[in-house]
Amino acid sequence: MENKIDFLGIGDIVTDAFIQLKDAEIESDGFTHEKKICMNFGDKISYQDVTVIAGVGNSANAAVCTSRLGLNSALYSDVGDDYQGNECVKAMESDNVATQFIKVHEGRKTNYHYVLVFKGERTILIKHENFDYVLPEIGSPKWVYLSSLGAHSLPFHKTLENYFIAHPEINVVFQPGSYQMKFNKEDLAGIYKQLKIFFCNKEEAQRILKIQEIDIKKLLSAISELGPKIVVITDGVDGAYAYDGKDFWHMPIYPDPKPPIDRTGAGDSFSATFTTAIALGMSIEDALRWGPINSMSVVQQVGARAGLLTRAQIEDYLAKAPEYYKLQKI
């Protein structure tokens, strides 16, 4: 089984409870322009609806995405021996994601997050359980996709770094999660040097680099200097940008058929779709054409998995793309 794995996601798996807010307001800081979601303190707040989805998280979402696109995918993660953990495993199995690397911890809880959805955006209350990360015998999957892990995971990253050095045949992809962005880039320097592809959004790039640079080319170049062979930075409605050490590209977003319902998983779907295209032997240009289509589909439904497309569906959308959906070198 190990030798047949095309794609292995490494990262925490969670259950998300999506709470559609009803009575809330958005306030913007006049100085930093940061937006805050506001509700009356100490009050009873009405909500519109709640949807619970098991088996999500950056790497889990990516594993499902790549599986639907035709890769043999697996996931390394940790769950508790509770109801939610069992549901997470079943969710992966239902999408043909191999689960032999998911470890069940006796007497422990599974990660559970609360997603506050309001006006098409989401604010996530996160908690990563304190699992002991131990790398199993994963063999040599063609692609490893590293993403969100807990605050105590820094030593595990060193284990992964050493494994990647010992197995240079593995193509390593990194889409950092919240805690990984809080680590100093120097702490993960060995990981960055092993990367085939790196993904983040514009604000995350600034956070990682600890600079306020707004020039996208400079951000791409600065991340590239850390080691990744391909750097991709997304910028919301302004689309996605990529750099391979030689050329810079820009790809606009694929048009939404209607206003987005929930943006959770949009970045995961883009990154995993781009990675799949590269894994299938496509060019960076074609990978950039594929990625936004899956993101468009995902945001039309609640949760990160429901809208994920098959390869045939992506190719159909691409064939129907409007004239302005074109890649540009910048």
N, C-alpha and C positions, 0 to 999 in steps of 0.2 A: 504493500500500500504506500509506503514512504516514497518509493521511487516514482510513483504515479502522480504525486501531488504537484500540480502546476502552481498553486497559490496557497500560501499559508498566512492567515492573519494572526498577529500576536497582539493581544490587548484585552482589556477588561470587557466582559459582557454584562449587560444590565437589563433591568425591566424599567420601562418608562411609563409613567402615568401622565398622560397629556390632559391638562386642566384648561379648558377653554374659558378664559376670563370674560366677565360681562361688565362689571363695575370697576373700572380702572382708568387711569389717566397717564399720558406720557408727558414728562417734563424734560426740558433741555437746559443744560448748564450754559449760561450765556458766555462763559469764558472758554471752556474746553469743548463745548458742543456735545458733550456726552449726554446720552438720553437715559432717563430713569423711568421705570414703571412704578406708579404710585397708587396706593390704596389707603383708605382711612385706617389709622392705627387703632387697635383695640376694638374694631368694629366687626360686624358679621358681613362678610363679603359674598355676594351672590356670584355663582359661576354658571356658565351655560351648559357645559357638558364635560364628561371625563371619559377618556379611552385609555385602557391599559394594554401595553404591547410588550411582550417578553422577547428576549433574545436580540437586543440592539446594542449599540456602542460602535465606535468608529470602525474597529477591525471586524466585528461581527457583520456590520452593514456591508463592508467591503467584500467579505467572504461570500455573502449572499449575492451581491451584485455580480461578482466574477463568475459565480456558479450559474446564474441565469444567462450569462453571456457565453457560457460554454466551457469554462475552465474546470478542471478537477480541483475543488477548493476544500480547505480544511481550516480549523480554528484552534489555536491554543488559547485557553482562558481558564478561569477559576470560578466555581460556583459553590454555593452552600448546598447542604442536603435537604433543602426546604422545597416547598411547592414552586416558588419562583425559579429556583435552579433547575428543577425538572422541566418546567415550561421553556426555559431558555434552551436547554439541550434539544427538546422536541422541535422548537422553532428552527434550529439549525438543520436538523434532520429532514424537516419538511421541505427545505430548499436544497437538499442534496449536498449539504456541507458536512464533511467528515468530522466526527466529534471525538475521535480517539485521544486527542490531546487536551480535551477539556477535563480538568481535575475537579472532582466532587469532594468538598471538605466536610467531614462529619461535624455536626453541631454548629455549623456556621451559617450566616445569612448570605443571601445573594445580593449583589449590588442593586439598589433601587433608587431611581431618580424621579424627580417631579419636574415636569415641563409646563411652564406657564405660557400659554399661547394667547396672544393679543395682537390684533391688527396684522396678522400674517407673520409676525416675528415671534421668537420664543426665547424665554429666559429660563435657564435650567438650574434647578437646585440639585447639586451633585454630592454623592458620598461614595467613595471607594472603600470597600471593606479591606481590612488589613490582612490580605492573603500573603502567604509565603510563596514568592515567585520562584519556581524551580523549573529550569528548562528540561523538557523530556527529550527522548531520543527522536528528534524530528527528521533525521536523515538529511537529504539535500533537495528540498523543494526548489523548483525553478525560480520562484519568486517568494519573498517574504515581505509582508506588509506590516510594519510596526506602527502602532498608534497608542491611544490613551491607556496609561497605567497609573497606579496610585502614587501618592506622595512619597512612599517609602521604597520606590522601585529603582532608585539610582544604582545600587549594587547589581541589580538584575541587568541593567543596561550594559554594565561592564562584562557580565557573562555573555550577553548577546554579541557585544563587540568582539570578544575573543573567538566566539563561534563563527562569526562572519569572516574574520581574518583566516581562520582555519579552513573555511569553505568558500573560497573566492568564486566558485561556480554559481553561488546563489546571488541572484539579483535582489538587492535590498531597497525597499521603498519606505519612506518615513513621512508620516503625516502626524506631527506632534499634537498630543492632547494637552489639556489645561496644565497638568502638573509638569509635563515634559517641557512646556514653555517656561515654567518657573525655574527649572534648572538652568544654571548658566550654560551658555553654548560651549564654554570650555569643558564643562563636566561631560558633555556628550560629543566632544571633539572626535573621539575615535569612531563613534557611530556615523557622524557626518562624513568622515573620510571613506566609509565603505558604501556610500549610497549610490544607487543607480538613478533614483528619482526622489525628489523632495517636493512636498506640497504644503502650502499654507495660504492664508489670505493676507491682504496688504497690512492690516493692523497687526496680525500675528508676526509678520516679518519684522515690523518695527519693534515689536516687543522682544523678539528673539535677539535682534541685533542691538537693542537698546539705543535706537536712534529715532529721530522724528523725520527722517528722509521721506519725501513724498514722490520723488522721481522713481517710477517703476523700474526703469533700466538699472538704476543704481542699486535698488533693493535686490533685484535678480542677481546682479553681479556680486553683491556682498554675500548673499547666501551661497552662490556658486563657489566663492573663494573658500568656503568651509569644507568643500569636498564633493558635493553631489554633481553627477554628470549632467543631469537634467533638472532644472528648477522650474516649478510652476507656481505662480502666485495668482490667486483669484481676487477680484475686486468688485464683488456684488454685481449690480446692474451694468457696470462698466466692462464686464467680461473677464477673460482669463489671459494671462501672459506667460510665455515660456522662454527659456534660454538654455542653450546647450553648450555654452562656452564660446560659441561662434556667432550664432544668429539669434535675434529676438523676434518673437511672434506675438500677435494679439488676435484673440478670437472673441467676437461678441456673444452675448447670451442668445440662446434659442428663444424665440418669442413665446410667452405664456399664452395659452388659449383662453385663460381667464385668470383673475387675480389669485395669487398663491394662497393656499390654505394654511400651510405649515412648512417652514423652511428647514426643519430638522432633517438632517441627512443629506442636504443638498451638496455640501462639500465632500462628504464621503462618497456619494454616487459619482460625482465628477472625477475624483481621484482614482477610484477603483475602475471606472470605465476607461479613463486615460491609460491606466496601467495595463488593463486587459488588451487594449488596442496595441500597445507596445509589445506585450507578451505574445500576441498573435502575429507579430512581424510587421506591423504597420509603422508608418513614419510618424514623427512628432506632429506633423501637420494634420494627418488623418486622426490621430488621437485627440487633438484639440477640437476637431469637428465632432467627434463622438461625445466627448465629455458633457458639454452643455445640454445635450438632448436628454440624457438621463436625469440631470439636475432639474430640468424643466418638468419632467414627468413626476419626479418625487415630490416636489412642492405642491402638486395638485391634490395630494392626499395626506391624511394624518399619519405621522410616523415615517421612519426612514426606509421601510422595506416595501410598502404596498405598491408604490409607483415604479419600482425598478423594472427595467425593460429587458427583453431578449435581444439578441443580435439582429434578428429579422425586423423587430419593431424599430430599433435604432436606424437601421438602413432604410426603412420605409419613411421615417421622419426626415432623414437626410435627403432622400429623393424629393421630398415635398418642401424643402427648406425655402424660405423667401430669398429674394435676390441679394439682400444685404447681409445674409448669413455667410460671410466670406472671411477667410483667414488673410491676415496682412503681416508682412514683415515690417518691423518698426526700427 
